[in-house]
């Protein structure tokens, strides 16, 4: 039985040409280094803000613009986000445009891509400045327990963004329309209704204007839920693979993974804020004369907060990846049982292999993968298929 499962898994993997496999591996492995360079570059930018005194000057300028202490962090935050985005743009340009085109994953012209970046920057600055205002208000009002209340506010804000994203944010970047193909739509809706998802429509988005990647999701919270799949999935996958992917996405919804992730990351952020407060106090006292930064309620200390929290989250990457990967595996199992399309599931895993390494080592999968690897997923599908055949 086990030999048959392994043989079936190997047979699927063997359908991928060696050249395509090498390209996918190179892309994904390059991402390991890219994550490191992005962390180091962002840390350097934050150090520059502190050591040049620019952060303190931005704080002073914010105080001159308004006497309202509660508003000053928001004004500072806008300048901070713009500055870091501009200095980070060369790496963003390479990672998001040139590298994606190099590996055949992008379809946008530079103008269209840059337009999307400007939209994302505008939305990001608006949302981030609101969060910054809220967090600094918490710091001023709660004193030593700010890290606990700050984590609660951060998670509430994350839940708010997850609620509005499908209806108000996602359509800024793509066009969404009801899926017209009844052959594809009706099995998805039947599967949704069978699993308690009260959906009356399936939405199609025009992701092909930006990328060749396949994707789908059941997103939203508290009444804004949407079942969505992108046009690449419709064009590149068989009906069985589409059903398998949608079964997986419904698994996230039915298994309450959004709420589960909010709970997990509330703990991670809470501990992160506590660590940040401890390190901030020591570093700000040591470099106060050079940085002109006071206590943690001082907006000029935001680069230091970002640097400490960024280092903490970077070191926790394997932990966070494992949390997410576990939920993805649970959704895989749900999807196999809901869609009952193991071969379609294997097909989808191969399509995802365009940009994910199909056969990583165990260490790679633990450290770098926030989804199960291709071999892991295909083998799970073949094992599910073998189990079904055995009980017939």
ChimeraX attribute file (.defattr): number of C-alpha atoms within 10 A of each C-alpha:
attribute: neighborCount
match mode: 1-to-1
recipient: residues
	/A:1	10
	/A:2	10
	/A:3	8
	/A:4	12
	/A:5	20
	/A:6	16
	/A:7	14
	/A:8	18
	/A:9	22
	/A:10	14
	/A:11	11
	/A:12	18
	/A:13	21
	/A:14	11
	/A:15	9
	/A:16	16
	/A:17	9
	/A:18	10
	/A:19	9
	/A:20	13
	/A:21	20
	/A:22	12
	/A:23	18
	/A:24	20
	/A:25	20
	/A:26	15
	/A:27	19
	/A:28	19
	/A:29	17
	/A:30	12
	/A:31	15
	/A:32	13
	/A:33	11
	/A:34	14
	/A:35	14
	/A:36	11
	/A:37	13
	/A:38	15
	/A:39	15
	/A:40	14
	/A:41	15
	/A:42	20
	/A:43	19
	/A:44	13
	/A:45	17
	/A:46	21
	/A:47	17
	/A:48	14
	/A:49	24
	/A:50	22
	/A:51	14
	/A:52	12
	/A:53	16
	/A:54	16
	/A:55	27
	/A:56	23
	/A:57	15
	/A:58	19
	/A:59	24
	/A:60	15
	/A:61	14
	/A:62	22
	/A:63	17
	/A:64	11
	/A:65	12
	/A:66	12
	/A:67	10
	/A:68	11
	/A:69	12
	/A:70	14
	/A:71	21
	/A:72	22
	/A:73	28
	/A:74	23
	/A:75	21
	/A:76	25
	/A:77	26
	/A:78	18
	/A:79	18
	/A:80	24
	/A:81	16
	/A:82	14
	/A:83	15
	/A:84	15
	/A:85	16
	/A:86	10
	/A:87	13
	/A:88	15
	/A:89	14
	/A:90	11
	/A:91	15
	/A:92	16
	/A:93	16
	/A:94	13
	/A:95	16
	/A:96	16
	/A:97	19
	/A:98	14
	/A:99	16
	/A:100	19
	/A:101	16
	/A:102	11
	/A:103	14
	/A:104	15
	/A:105	17
	/A:106	20
	/A:107	17
	/A:108	17
	/A:109	13
	/A:110	12
	/A:111	9
	/A:112	12
	/A:113	18
	/A:114	15
	/A:115	13
	/A:116	17
	/A:117	17
	/A:118	11
	/A:119	14
	/A:120	15
	/A:121	15
	/A:122	14
	/A:123	14
	/A:124	14
	/A:125	20
	/A:126	15
	/A:127	13
	/A:128	17
	/A:129	22
	/A:130	17
	/A:131	19
	/A:132	21
	/A:133	19
	/A:134	19
	/A:135	22
	/A:136	24
	/A:137	18
	/A:138	19
	/A:139	18
	/A:140	14
	/A:141	13
	/A:142	14
	/A:143	12
	/A:144	12
	/A:145	13
	/A:146	23
	/A:147	23
	/A:148	18
	/A:149	19
	/A:150	24
	/A:151	22
	/A:152	17
	/A:153	17
	/A:154	20
	/A:155	20
	/A:156	14
	/A:157	17
	/A:158	14
	/A:159	18
	/A:160	14
	/A:161	16
	/A:162	19
	/A:163	19
	/A:164	18
	/A:165	18
	/A:166	21
	/A:167	16
	/A:168	11
	/A:169	15
	/A:170	13
	/A:171	12
	/A:172	14
	/A:173	16
	/A:174	17
	/A:175	13
	/A:176	20
	/A:177	13
	/A:178	12
	/A:179	17
	/A:180	12
	/A:181	10
	/A:182	10
	/A:183	9
	/A:184	17
	/A:185	17
	/A:186	14
	/A:187	17
	/A:188	23
	/A:189	20
	/A:190	12
	/A:191	18
	/A:192	21
	/A:193	13
	/A:194	11
	/A:195	15
	/A:196	11
	/A:197	18
	/A:198	12
	/A:199	14
	/A:200	10
	/A:201	17
	/A:202	21
	/A:203	19
	/A:204	22
	/A:205	22
	/A:206	16
	/A:207	21
	/A:208	19
	/A:209	17
	/A:210	17
	/A:211	16
	/A:212	19
	/A:213	20
	/A:214	22
	/A:215	20
	/A:216	21
	/A:217	21
	/A:218	22
	/A:219	21
	/A:220	21
	/A:221	19
	/A:222	10
	/A:223	8
	/A:224	14
	/A:225	21
	/A:226	20
	/A:227	23
	/A:228	23
	/A:229	25
	/A:230	21
	/A:231	22
	/A:232	20
	/A:233	23
	/A:234	17
	/A:235	10
	/A:236	15
	/A:237	18
	/A:238	15
	/A:239	16
	/A:240	21
	/A:241	24
	/A:242	28
	/A:243	26
	/A:244	29
	/A:245	30
	/A:246	26
	/A:247	29
	/A:248	27
	/A:249	24
	/A:250	28
	/A:251	27
	/A:252	23
	/A:253	21
	/A:254	16
	/A:255	14
	/A:256	12
	/A:257	17
	/A:258	17
	/A:259	14
	/A:260	14
	/A:261	16
	/A:262	16
	/A:263	12
	/A:264	13
	/A:265	18
	/A:266	21
	/A:267	16
	/A:268	18
	/A:269	22
	/A:270	20
	/A:271	17
	/A:272	22
	/A:273	22
	/A:274	20
	/A:275	15
	/A:276	23
	/A:277	20
	/A:278	12
	/A:279	15
	/A:280	22
	/A:281	13
	/A:282	11
	/A:283	12
	/A:284	19
	/A:285	14
	/A:286	11
	/A:287	14
	/A:288	13
	/A:289	10
	/A:290	13
	/A:291	21
	/A:292	19
	/A:293	24
	/A:294	18
	/A:295	14
	/A:296	21
	/A:297	19
	/A:298	17
	/A:299	28
	/A:300	28
	/A:301	23
	/A:302	25
	/A:303	21
	/A:304	24
	/A:305	19
	/A:306	15
	/A:307	22
	/A:308	21
	/A:309	22
	/A:310	17
	/A:311	17
	/A:312	18
	/A:313	16
	/A:314	15
	/A:315	11
	/A:316	15
	/A:317	17
	/A:318	19
	/A:319	17
	/A:320	21
	/A:321	19
	/A:322	20
	/A:323	17
	/A:324	19
	/A:325	19
	/A:326	15
	/A:327	23
	/A:328	20
	/A:329	18
	/A:330	16
	/A:331	23
	/A:332	26
	/A:333	18
	/A:334	21
	/A:335	25
	/A:336	24
	/A:337	16
	/A:338	20
	/A:339	22
	/A:340	19
	/A:341	23
	/A:342	25
	/A:343	18
	/A:344	23
	/A:345	28
	/A:346	25
	/A:347	22
	/A:348	26
	/A:349	25
	/A:350	22
	/A:351	20
	/A:352	18
	/A:353	24
	/A:354	23
	/A:355	22
	/A:356	25
	/A:357	25
	/A:358	25
	/A:359	16
	/A:360	19
	/A:361	10
	/A:362	10
	/A:363	10
	/A:364	15
	/A:365	20
	/A:366	19
	/A:367	16
	/A:368	20
	/A:369	22
	/A:370	20
	/A:371	21
	/A:372	24
	/A:373	23
	/A:374	23
	/A:375	22
	/A:376	17
	/A:377	23
	/A:378	29
	/A:379	20
	/A:380	22
	/A:381	26
	/A:382	23
	/A:383	20
	/A:384	19
	/A:385	17
	/A:386	17
	/A:387	13
	/A:388	11
	/A:389	9
	/A:390	9
	/A:391	6
	/A:392	5
